[in-house]
Structure formats: structure tokens, C-alpha cells
């Protein structure tokens, strides 16, 4: 409908409920059935991951309970779960459950984060920080082990560049290495493409076996970097992870056919 296809202009519209609305609209347009759960239902066990093949995040899954992370990590690593991380700046800060209306932050910003990016070979010799992010500081476990990427840039928008066209994720899309996709976007606050707003890259703590698929073409300068799109499977148990590393990604789902096709390839493969 007209509301679903309207531009995403403000801060809230670009990162919270309106973004989730676009993701659900895309799922319905493409004929997928879905259930919706809150982070707290994953924390307390209401969401039984063993009953599902695939878990998707929304645009900005920044704040996570430790129990939530432990459940998803175990589900993927040991139970064959398939995780689609469709946002940016995710799994960034641990929060603690207080009551039905309150959560508490458990870390601050006193350490230097986002200093471990290896997304561009020219950045390998930069100074390495103590932790990847606040969640890493609190738990001594980097989420890069699970999702492969950690937020290290913000503020620009750009398309992705295909860099692994022979991978099954690009089957039937017509994309070749060097082609751009995620060009069209509903995001008016941070325009320019599907890689943007807040973007994630590999770190020295990225789990082994992550395969690079595409790279956001954002300028690689302090405070701005192109998102790393990565994939990993877990031989022997069926677990798989697909990470897009961008808050702008879902803003392109309804309006960029190549990006929609890539996402469908992943979801169909994960639901097999």
C-alpha cells in the first residue's frame, strides 16, 4: 500500500518500527509466513528456537541480553540454526532485564571500540582497540564470532558491489563481480543505497569460515565505511549465518530487485 511504500525520512522512521514494517511488508509480498517475537521472549525462553529453521533480525538490533546471545549462539553452532542478520550496529551492547518495562545498560563507552576492522587490506595495520564493542567488553565474547562483523562506521549511504558472483547466494540475479546492487533505497535521511546509516565490518575476532560476498561502496574514511556482506556455514550440523552489516539494507528490500533476489535466495536456502 501507499504507506508501506512511503519514504523513510526521520531518525525513528529509518531505524525502528517503520523499518520493521518494511521488512514484514517484504516478507508478505514474497509469500513468506512468519512469527514475531521480542528480545525478551528469546531471553526468557518463550521463543523456542528448536521449533524454527531461520531467525531474522530487524534494522537495528543493537541491545542484547546475554541469555539471548547464548541461546542464538548455541542454536547456530550446535543445533543447525540459520541466522539472517539483516541490520547494522547489532549486538553492540549488553542489557539486563529489570522488569517488564525496564532494561539496564551494563557497559559504557570508556574504551575505544570499532578499531579492529579488517574489511579493507589497507587498514590492517591500524591501532587495535581493547574490545570490538560494548557487548564484547561486558561479556568478553565478541559477537563477530557469531555474525562475522562489528559496527565501525556511520553517516553515508552507497550501493553494495558484488565480489563473489559464483556463490549460490547470487544465483539467478544476473549480478557479476563489480556490479552494483542495493542502489535503490527508501531511506531519505541517509540516502545513497543499501549500505549505510551505520555499517559493520570484519574484525580480528571474526569467526573462521566467513566468506565475503559483497562490499558497500561507502567512502572508507574515519567514521564512514562500507558494509561487509558475509556468509558462513557450519559443516556437520547445518548451521548457517548471513550478515549484511547495514542499517540501510531493509530500506532497499521493497524497491531494489537485485537486493530482494539475493535476500530471497538466502531465505529459501535457509528454509529448505
C-alpha positions, 0 to 999 in steps of 0.5 A: 500500500501507499504507506508501506511504500512511503519514504523513510525520512526521520531518525525513528522512521529509518531505524525502528518500527517503520523499518520493521514494517518494511521488512514484514511488508517484504516478507508478505509480498514474497509469500513468506509466513512468519512469527514475531517475537521480542528480545525478551521472549528469546531471553526468557525462553518463550521463543523456542528456537528448536521449533524454527529453521531461520531467525531474522533480525530487524534494522537495528538490533543493537541491545542484547541480553546475554541469555539471548546471545547464548541461546542464538549462539548455541542454536547456530553452532550446535543445533543447525540454526540459520541466522539472517542478520539483516541490520547494522550496529547489532549486538553492540551492547549488553542489557539486563532485564529489570522488569517488564518495562525496564532494561539496564545498560551494563557497559559504557563507552570508556574504551575505544571500540570499532578499531579492529576492522579488517574489511579493507587490506589497507587498514590492517595495520591500524591501532587495535582497540581493547574490545570490538564493542560494548557487548564484547567488553561486558561479556568478553565474547565478541559477537563477530564470532557469531555474525562475522562483523562489528559496527565501525562506521556511520553517516553515508549511504552507497550501493553494495558491489558484488565480489563473489558472483559464483556463490549460490547466494547470487544465483539467478540475479544476473549480478557479476563481480563489480556490479552494483546492487542495493542502489535503490533505497527508501531511506531519505535521511541517509540516502545513497543505497543499501549500505549505510546509516551505520555499517559493520565490518570484519574484525580480528575476532571474526569467526573462521569460515566467513566468506565475503560476498559483497562490499558497500561502496561507502567512502572508507574514511574515519567514521564512514565505511562500507558494509561487509556482506558475509556468509558462513556455514557450519559443516556437520550440523547445518548451521548457517549465518548471513550478515549484511552489516547495514542499517540501510539494507531493509530500506532497499528490500521493497524497491531494489530487485537485485537486493530482494533476489539475493535476500530471497535466495538466502531465505529459501536456502535457509528454509529448505 
